[in-house]
Amino acid sequence: MNPRTPAAAPLLLALVLALLGSGCTGGVEGTPGAVGVRDPYFPGLGNGGYDVTHYGLKLDVDPAAGQLRGTATITARATQHLSAFHLDLVGLDVESATVEGEPAAVNRAGKELTIRPDASVDDRMRKGRTFTTVLRYSGSPQAVTDADGEKEGWLRTADGSVALGEPTGSMAWFPGNHHPSDKAAYDIEVTVPDPLKAISNGQLVARRTENARTVYHWRTTEPMASYLATVAVGRFTTEQSRTPEGIRLFTAVDPESAAASEDVLARIPEVLAWSRARFGPYPFTSAGAIVERTGDSTYALETQNRPVFPGPPDTSLLVHELAHQWFGNSVTPKTWRDMWLNEGFATYAEWLWAADHDGVPVGESFDEAYDDDANWAFPPADPPAALDLSDPPVYGRGAMVVHQVRLAIDDDRAFFALVRGWTEKYRHANASTDDFTAYVEEQTGRDLTGLWDAWLYGGSRPAREG
């Protein structure tokens, strides 16, 4: 993965938009939900005042014309009495909006949509009540360009498209509360012209063809952060099977990548079984992979259930992205500052695999990372800016933190029990760096302030002995 976009909206813009929302005349009592959730790196990302429980997305994709028509049905629970609320959407035109079946006014300021419900639905907008919003939208979905030139969002490919969302790209193809702290279930229906196929997260629950167009209905019942949602459209070769434990496997591979991917993808059941023994039960009911043609995208992403690879993956990359199903997808960061919890553990999974399968001791992988100056540019728990979220310290030094915890415990059985307990305690939830350090100290009964100060927050390279 690569450096991501800088902060999407400064605090001043968030305040201005909130004031705009408070001046709307929908007739509903209460107060408007906040613009943004004050993420340290993306203060304007996400929205306050409600918690999404389910997204129902119906997408009609025309790859030849580069067009998308969508209907988003968003079910949410109000966390305050709402007079208005916000959704994140960039680039696409909103044609209509309703709240509880009644027409709602929509104002737009950049990526922010302000939805003003009709007065008749005031009771449904009160704290603790559930309401449903339906938006119809269309246009030419665009890629979001990062500061270093990398792209996310809706990416055009040789035969179709692929949606990659980390950290802000999902707003390029559907409206929502696009911050990892608001996870939800999903139903995604995608209509594409034959012979193209549409692949998404979760399980394929229905497929129907009419007039040379096929609708693919994918369902994700476990909570998912929006940056982990994906839709890949292309001339894929697909395979379905089950692991011995009953996990449904679905792989979709571009024909040009099929031969070179076959042996690695065949190891998915093996990698899942190996990971389960170390990290705890697999947190989802389905798994797999999406392999694009080389050049269609420039980085792999741990999209939930089936990671997207930019061409044939090697085994180490497969291990990394499947480890993310535990670290990042099930245990999801509370803010983007906590991203090292995703990448540090996934990188450490690579080290563990290399030790078990390639004869490379974990200590040797640690030494290699320790000697790499790039890993010491900043502390993994405090990247200087959004641009740095996918830089080496988040990965390599993050993995070193995990290894230092293992050394401090000095008992492999206890260490892996600690890891399995972590994934169990925060299964399908959000966790922060503070949650992790408190959990480790609680479970070990030790004050590890020196470890955290040196390896997690320290500005210089500590002694190798730790």
C-alpha positions in Angstrom: 0.0 0.0 0.0 1.0 3.6 -0.6 0.9 7.0 1.0 -2.6 8.4 1.1 -4.2 11.8 0.6 -3.6 14.6 3.1 -6.4 15.8 5.4 -9.6 16.1 3.4 -11.1 19.1 5.1 -9.7 21.6 7.7 -11.5 22.3 10.9 -12.6 25.7 9.6 -14.4 24.2 6.6 -16.1 21.6 8.9 -17.4 24.5 11.1 -18.7 26.5 8.2 -20.5 23.5 6.8 -22.0 22.7 10.2 -23.3 26.3 10.3 -24.8 25.9 6.9 -26.6 22.8 8.0 -28.0 24.5 11.1 -29.6 27.1 9.0 -31.6 24.7 6.9 -35.4 25.0 6.9 -36.6 21.4 7.0 -39.0 21.9 9.8 -37.5 19.1 11.9 -36.5 19.9 15.4 -33.2 19.0 17.0 -29.7 19.9 15.8 -27.7 19.0 12.8 -25.2 16.2 13.0 -21.5 17.2 12.9 -19.5 17.5 9.8 -16.5 15.1 10.2 -15.6 13.1 13.3 -12.3 15.1 14.0 -10.0 12.3 12.8 -6.4 13.4 13.4 -5.5 13.3 9.7 -8.9 13.7 8.0 -11.0 16.0 10.3 -13.7 16.4 7.7 -14.1 12.6 7.0 -17.1 10.9 8.3 -20.1 12.5 10.0 -21.7 12.8 13.5 -25.2 12.4 14.8 -25.9 8.9 13.5 -24.6 5.4 13.2 -25.1 3.5 9.9 -26.2 -0.1 10.4 -26.8 -1.1 6.8 -26.0 0.0 3.2 -28.1 -1.3 0.4 -26.4 -0.3 -2.9 -27.8 -0.9 -6.3 -25.3 0.1 -9.0 -25.7 0.0 -12.8 -22.3 0.2 -14.4 -21.6 1.1 -18.0 -17.8 0.6 -18.4 -17.7 1.6 -22.1 -19.2 5.0 -21.3 -17.5 5.3 -17.9 -20.9 5.9 -16.3 -22.5 4.7 -13.0 -26.1 5.0 -11.9 -26.7 4.2 -8.2 -29.4 4.0 -5.6 -28.1 4.0 -2.0 -30.5 2.9 0.8 -28.9 3.8 4.1 -30.3 2.6 7.4 -29.0 4.4 10.4 -29.7 5.0 14.1 -29.8 8.6 15.3 -27.4 9.3 18.2 -29.0 12.7 18.8 -32.2 14.4 17.8 -31.3 15.3 14.2 -32.6 18.3 12.3 -30.1 17.5 9.4 -27.3 15.2 8.8 -24.4 14.8 6.4 -23.1 12.2 3.9 -19.7 12.1 2.1 -19.9 11.9 -1.7 -17.5 13.2 -4.3 -17.9 13.8 -8.1 -21.3 12.2 -8.6 -24.6 14.1 -9.1 -27.5 13.5 -6.6 -30.8 13.3 -8.4 -33.1 12.8 -5.4 -33.2 12.0 -1.7 -35.9 10.8 0.7 -35.9 10.2 4.4 -38.5 7.6 5.7 -40.1 7.8 2.2 -40.6 11.6 2.3 -38.7 13.9 0.0 -35.7 15.6 1.6 -33.8 18.7 0.7 -30.1 18.2 -0.3 -27.4 20.9 -0.2 -23.9 20.2 -1.4 -20.6 21.8 -0.4 -17.6 20.0 -1.9 -17.7 16.4 -0.8 -20.4 17.1 1.9 -24.1 16.5 1.3 -26.4 18.0 3.8 -29.7 16.1 4.1 -32.7 18.0 5.6 -35.6 15.7 6.4 -39.2 16.8 6.1 -41.0 17.8 9.3 -43.3 14.9 9.0 -40.6 12.4 9.9 -39.4 14.3 13.0 -40.2 11.4 15.3 -37.9 9.1 13.4 -35.0 11.5 13.7 -35.0 11.4 17.5 -32.1 9.9 19.5 -32.1 6.1 19.5 -34.6 5.8 16.6 -33.8 4.2 13.3 -34.4 5.9 10.0 -33.8 5.1 6.3 -32.5 7.5 3.6 -32.6 6.7 -0.1 -30.4 8.7 -2.5 -30.4 8.3 -6.3 -27.3 9.5 -8.0 -25.3 9.1 -11.2 -22.3 10.3 -13.2 -18.8 9.4 -14.1 -17.1 8.1 -11.0 -13.6 9.3 -10.6 -10.3 8.3 -9.1 -9.1 10.2 -6.1 -5.4 11.2 -6.5 -3.1 11.1 -3.6 -0.4 13.7 -2.9 2.3 11.4 -4.3 0.3 10.6 -7.5 -1.2 7.3 -6.4 -4.9 6.7 -7.1 -7.8 5.3 -5.2 -11.6 5.5 -5.6 -13.1 4.3 -8.8 -10.2 3.1 -11.1 -10.7 2.3 -14.7 -9.1 -1.0 -15.8 -8.5 -2.6 -19.2 -11.9 -4.3 -19.2 -13.9 -2.5 -16.5 -13.2 -0.9 -13.2 -12.1 -1.6 -9.6 -13.0 0.4 -6.5 -10.3 0.9 -3.8 -11.2 2.9 -0.8 -8.4 3.4 1.7 -8.7 6.0 3.2 -11.1 8.3 1.3 -11.8 6.6 -2.0 -15.1 5.0 -1.2 -16.9 8.3 -1.4 -16.2 8.3 -5.1 -18.8 5.6 -5.7 -21.4 5.7 -3.0 -22.7 8.2 -0.4 -22.0 7.3 3.2 -20.4 7.9 6.6 -16.9 7.3 5.3 -14.8 6.9 8.5 -13.6 3.5 9.8 -15.3 4.2 13.2 -18.8 3.6 11.5 -19.0 0.0 10.4 -22.1 -1.5 8.8 -23.5 -4.5 7.0 -23.8 -4.3 3.2 -26.0 -5.5 0.3 -24.4 -4.6 -3.0 -26.2 -5.3 -6.3 -24.2 -4.5 -9.4 -25.6 -4.7 -13.0 -23.0 -5.1 -15.8 -23.2 -6.0 -19.5 -22.2 -9.5 -20.4 -19.6 -11.0 -20.6 -18.3 -8.9 -17.7 -18.7 -10.0 -14.1 -19.1 -7.9 -11.0 -17.3 -9.0 -7.8 -17.7 -7.6 -4.4 -17.5 -8.4 -0.7 -19.1 -11.2 1.3 -21.2 -13.9 -0.4 -22.8 -14.0 -3.8 -26.5 -14.6 -2.8 -28.1 -14.1 -6.2 -27.4 -13.7 -9.9 -29.8 -13.1 -12.7 -29.4 -12.3 -16.4 -31.8 -10.4 -18.7 -31.2 -8.8 -22.1 -27.5 -9.5 -22.0 -27.0 -7.8 -18.6 -26.4 -9.6 -15.4 -27.1 -8.5 -11.8 -24.8 -9.8 -9.1 -26.0 -9.5 -5.6 -23.3 -9.6 -2.8 -24.1 -9.6 0.9 -21.8 -8.8 3.9 -23.5 -9.5 7.2 -20.5 -8.8 9.4 -19.7 -5.2 10.1 -17.4 -3.6 7.5 -15.7 -0.2 7.3 -16.5 1.6 4.1 -12.9 1.8 3.0 -12.9 -2.0 2.8 -15.8 -2.2 0.4 -15.0 -2.9 -3.2 -16.6 -3.6 -6.6 -14.5 -5.1 -9.4 -15.9 -5.3 -12.9 -14.0 -7.3 -15.5 -13.6 -10.5 -17.6 -12.8 -12.5 -14.6 -12.3 -16.3 -14.3 -14.1 -17.2 -11.1 -13.9 -20.3 -8.8 -15.9 -21.2 -5.7 -15.1 -23.8 -3.1 -15.1 -24.3 0.7 -12.3 -24.8 3.2 -12.3 -27.9 5.4 -13.7 -25.6 8.1 -16.6 -24.5 6.0 -15.4 -21.1 5.0 -16.7 -20.2 1.5 -14.0 -19.3 -0.9 -14.5 -17.1 -4.0 -11.7 -16.1 -6.3 -11.9 -13.8 -9.3 -8.8 -13.6 -11.6 -8.2 -11.6 -14.7 -7.4 -14.2 -17.4 -4.0 -12.6 -18.1 -3.0 -13.2 -14.4 -4.6 -16.6 -14.0 -1.7 -18.9 -14.8 0.8 -17.0 -12.6 -1.7 -16.8 -9.7 -2.9 -20.4 -9.6 -0.3 -21.9 -7.2 -0.4 -19.0 -4.7 -4.2 -18.8 -4.6 -4.4 -22.5 -4.0 -2.7 -21.9 -0.7 -5.5 -19.7 0.7 -7.0 -22.6 2.8 -3.5 -23.3 4.1 -2.8 -19.7 5.0 -6.2 -19.3 6.7 -5.7 -22.5 8.8 -2.1 -21.3 9.8 -3.4 -17.8 10.6 -6.3 -19.2 12.7 -3.9 -21.2 14.9 -2.0 -17.9 15.7 -4.6 -15.2 15.6 -7.9 -16.9 16.6 -11.0 -18.0 14.6 -11.4 -16.6 11.2 -13.8 -13.6 11.7 -15.8 -14.0 8.5 -17.9 -16.6 6.7 -16.2 -16.1 3.3 -12.7 -15.5 1.9 -10.9 -15.4 -1.4 -9.1 -12.9 -3.6 -9.5 -10.6 -6.6 -6.5 -10.5 -8.9 -6.4 -7.8 -11.5 -4.3 -7.5 -14.6 -0.9 -6.1 -13.9 -1.0 -2.4 -14.3 -4.8 -2.0 -13.5 -3.8 -0.7 -10.1 -0.5 -0.2 -8.3 -1.1 -1.7 -4.8 -2.8 -4.5 -3.0 -5.6 -3.7 -0.6 -7.2 -5.8 2.1 -10.8 -5.4 1.0 -13.0 -7.4 3.3 -13.3 -11.1 2.6 -11.3 -11.0 -0.7 -8.3 -8.7 -1.0 -7.6 -7.0 -4.3 -4.1 -7.7 -5.9 -2.7 -5.6 -8.7 -1.5 -8.7 -10.6 -0.3 -12.2 -9.5 0.6 -12.1 -5.8 3.4 -13.9 -4.1 2.8 -15.9 -1.0 4.2 -13.3 1.4 1.7 -10.7 0.1 -1.1 -13.2 0.3 -0.2 -13.8 4.0 -0.1 -10.1 4.6 -3.5 -9.3 3.1 -5.2 -12.3 4.7 -3.8 -11.3 8.1 -5.6 -8.0 7.6 -8.9 -9.9 7.8 -8.1 -10.1 11.6 -6.1 -6.9 11.9 -7.8 -4.0 10.2 -11.0 -5.7 8.9 -12.4 -7.3 12.1 -10.4 -5.3 14.6 -10.7 -1.9 12.8 -8.8 1.3 13.9 -10.8 3.9 15.7 -8.9 6.6 13.8 -6.4 6.7 11.0 -3.7 7.3 13.6 -4.1 3.7 14.7 -3.3 2.3 11.3 0.0 0.8 12.6 -2.2 -1.8 14.4 -3.3 -3.0 11.0 0.0 -2.9 9.2 2.3 -3.8 12.1 0.5 -7.1 12.8 0.1 -7.9 9.1 3.8 -7.4 8.6 4.6 -9.5 11.7 2.4 -12.2 10.1 4.8 -12.2 7.2 7.7 -12.7 9.6 6.0 -15.5 11.3 5.2 -17.2 8.0 8.8 -16.8 6.9 10.0 -18.5 10.1 7.6 -21.4 9.8 7.9 -22.0 6.1 11.1 -20.5 4.7 13.5 -21.0 7.6 14.0 -17.3 8.3 13.9 -16.7 12.0 11.7 -13.9 13.2 14.8 -12.4 14.9 16.4 -12.2 11.5 13.4 -10.3 10.0 13.4 -8.0 13.0 17.2 -7.3 12.5 16.6 -6.5 8.9 13.8 -4.0 9.7 15.9 -2.6 12.6 18.8 -1.8 10.3 16.6 -0.1 7.7 16.8 3.6 8.3 13.5 4.1 6.5 11.7 2.5 9.5 12.9 5.2 11.9 11.6 8.3 10.1 8.9 8.8 12.7 7.1 6.8 15.5 4.5 4.3 14.1 1.8 5.6 16.5 2.3 9.2 15.5 2.9 9.8 11.7 3.5 13.5 11.0 0.7 13.8 8.4 -1.8 11.8 6.4 0.8 11.5 3.6 2.9 9.3 5.9 0.2 6.8 6.9 1.5 4.1 4.6 5.2 4.8 5.0 7.7 2.2 6.3 7.5 3.0 10.0 3.9 2.1 10.1 4.7 -1.3 8.7 8.3 -2.3 9.7 8.5 -0.4 13.0 5.0 -1.4 13.8 6.0 -5.1 13.4 9.0 -4.4 15.7 6.6 -3.1 18.4 4.7 -6.4 18.2 8.0 -8.4 18.5 9.1 -6.3 21.5 5.8 -7.3 23.2 6.6 -10.9 22.5 10.1 -10.5 23.9 8.8 -8.8 27.0 6.4 -11.7 27.6 9.2 -14.2 27.0 6.7 -17.0 26.6 5.4 -17.9 23.1 2.4 -19.7 24.4 1.4 -16.7 26.4 2.2 -14.3 23.6 -0.1 -16.0 21.1 -2.8 -16.3 23.7 -2.5 -12.6 24.1 -2.9 -12.0 20.4 -5.9 -14.3 20.2 -7.5 -12.6 23.1 -7.0 -9.2 21.4 -8.8 -10.3 18.2 -11.6 -11.9 20.3 -12.1 -8.8 22.5 -12.4 -6.4 19.6 -13.9 -8.8 17.0 -16.0 -6.7 14.6 -15.3 -3.6 16.6 -12.9 -0.6 16.6 -9.8 -0.3 18.7 -7.2 2.4 19.3 -3.5 2.4 20.2 -4.4 3.2 23.8 -6.8 0.2 23.8 -3.9 -2.0 22.7 -1.4 -0.8 25.2 -3.9 -1.0 28.1 -5.0 -4.5 27.0 -1.4 -5.7 26.9 -0.6 -4.3 30.3 -3.8 -5.7 31.8 -3.2 -9.2 30.4 0.5 -9.3 31.4 0.1 -7.5 34.7 3.2 -5.4 33.8 3.9 -1.7 33.3 5.4 -1.5 29.8 5.8 2.3 29.7 9.4 1.9 28.8 8.6 -0.3 25.8 5.9 2.0 24.5 8.1 5.1 24.9 11.0 3.5 23.1 9.4 1.5 20.3 6.0 2.9 19.8 6.4 6.6 20.4 10.1 7.3 20.6 11.8 9.6 18.1 15.1 7.8 17.9 16.3 4.3 17.3 16.5 2.5 20.7 19.1 -0.1 21.6 18.5 -3.3 19.7 18.2 -5.3 23.0 15.0 -3.3 23.7 
